[in-house]
Amino acid sequence: MVTILDTREQARAESGRAALRHPEKRNRPDTPLKRKPEWIRVKAPVSEGYHETRRIMRGLKLATVCEEAGCPNIGECWEKKHATMMIMGEICTRACAFCNVTTGRPAPLDPDEPAHVAEAVAALGLNHVVITSVDRDDLDDGGAGHFAAVIRRIRESSPGTTIEVLTPDFLRKDGALEQVIEARPDVFNHNLETVPSLYLEIRPGSRYFHSLRLLQRAKEVDPEMFTKSGLMVGLGETRNELLQVMDDLRSADVDFLTIGQYLQPTRKHAAVDRFVPPDEFAALERTAYAKGFLMVSASPLTRSSYHAGEDFERLRAARQAANAGAQPA
């Protein structure tokens, strides 16, 4: 079964969601919705594994970025009980033009959330878990201490589970990054999302070089930490701009790069400039490997957490191979 909505029905549904979830975007002019090509179509989530994952998340009152951001891979991932936890609530303090997460004034942090996340990880039997969050500019540390608490609780209850964090940029939050790294996640991920020339339009609350420096600083604090970042394409960036971002990330010693197609959540969000065909993703992947990344995932449906567990094993093996090759004979 493939999810294909009539264009008018899709427009009505998306307009309603936009009014409900995005009051800050309500007065923005509508942008056109392009019909998705065949290589973007995904199956509707109907499996028992999907529903079991959903029951666990609901029972523990946990949010997932899979649902809140409208990820197209939710059916495939949740069938395998791979859910990406979104901590610190469902309301973000920023209003990025690409993002489907609700913007507004967040609720206070839930002190029981670290324990609930750890319980969910154990219940799902996860070998690798990705923990992300909304932006919490309202908190003195941007939520870094809460990230650290979640990591520690998972370590206590599931010591064999590897942990990947996908954090906000902690803009103007001195010492926040260090709190997260001190808790020793296995992977530190922060997405650049797009090229510098599009930041004012796409990520107006963020700063490209601050995000780049965050990734560089993570590796400086713990040189053994795997670092990771992600990009969306199809927003109007040029190939040369993408290549420059790759070089910037390698200068920051980032290990792992993901590249995926931007998909427009509603007419009030940034428009898709074009749908990048699979062969261009393959070419970008080859180029990124040539630039020295240990691991690259590039495809239309690639997202930061997509196949994260399998990719982490490949990433770890790639470092081991690189280290072995660097040893003197």
LINTA-V431524 format. One record per residue. RES is the residue in one letter. SS is DSSP state (H for helix, E for strand, C for the rest). Layout:
BEGIN
res;ss
RES;SS
RES;SS
END
This chain:
BEGIN
res;ss
M;C
V;E
T;C
I;C
L;C
D;C
T;H
R;H
E;H
Q;H
A;H
R;H
A;H
E;H
S;H
G;H
R;H
A;H
A;H
L;H
R;H
H;C
P;H
E;H
K;H
R;C
N;C
R;C
P;C
D;C
T;C
P;C
L;C
K;C
R;C
K;C
P;C
E;H
W;H
I;H
R;C
V;C
K;E
A;C
P;C
V;C
S;C
E;H
G;H
Y;H
H;H
E;H
T;H
R;H
R;H
I;H
M;H
R;H
G;H
L;C
K;C
L;C
A;E
T;E
V;H
C;H
E;H
E;H
A;C
G;C
C;C
P;C
N;C
I;H
G;H
E;H
C;H
W;H
E;H
K;C
K;C
H;C
A;C
T;C
M;E
M;E
I;E
M;C
G;C
E;C
I;E
C;E
T;C
R;C
A;C
C;C
A;C
F;C
C;C
N;C
V;C
T;E
T;E
G;C
R;C
P;C
A;C
P;C
L;C
D;C
P;C
D;C
E;H
P;H
A;H
H;H
V;H
A;H
E;H
A;H
V;H
A;H
A;H
L;H
G;C
L;C
N;C
H;E
V;E
V;E
I;E
T;E
S;E
V;C
D;C
R;C
D;C
D;C
L;C
D;C
D;C
G;C
G;C
A;H
G;H
H;H
F;H
A;H
A;H
V;H
I;H
R;H
R;H
I;H
R;H
E;H
S;H
S;C
P;C
G;C
T;C
T;E
I;E
E;E
V;E
L;E
T;C
P;C
D;C
F;C
L;C
R;C
K;C
D;C
G;C
A;H
L;H
E;H
Q;H
V;H
I;H
E;H
A;C
R;C
P;C
D;C
V;E
F;E
N;E
H;C
N;C
L;C
E;E
T;C
V;C
P;H
S;H
L;H
Y;H
L;H
E;H
I;H
R;C
P;C
G;C
S;C
R;C
Y;H
F;H
H;H
S;H
L;H
R;H
L;H
L;H
Q;H
R;H
A;H
K;H
E;H
V;H
D;C
P;C
E;C
M;C
F;E
T;E
K;E
S;E
G;E
L;E
M;E
V;E
G;C
L;C
G;C
E;C
T;C
R;H
N;H
E;H
L;H
L;H
Q;H
V;H
M;H
D;H
D;H
L;H
R;H
S;H
A;C
D;C
V;C
D;C
F;E
L;E
T;E
I;E
G;E
Q;E
Y;C
L;C
Q;C
P;C
T;C
R;C
K;C
H;C
A;C
A;C
V;C
D;C
R;C
F;C
V;C
P;C
P;H
D;H
E;H
F;H
A;H
A;H
L;H
E;H
R;H
T;H
A;H
Y;H
A;H
K;C
G;C
F;C
L;C
M;E
V;E
S;E
A;E
S;C
P;C
L;C
T;C
R;C
S;C
S;C
Y;C
H;C
A;H
G;H
E;H
D;H
F;H
E;H
R;H
L;H
R;H
A;H
A;H
R;H
Q;H
A;H
A;H
N;H
A;H
G;H
A;H
Q;C
P;C
A;C
END
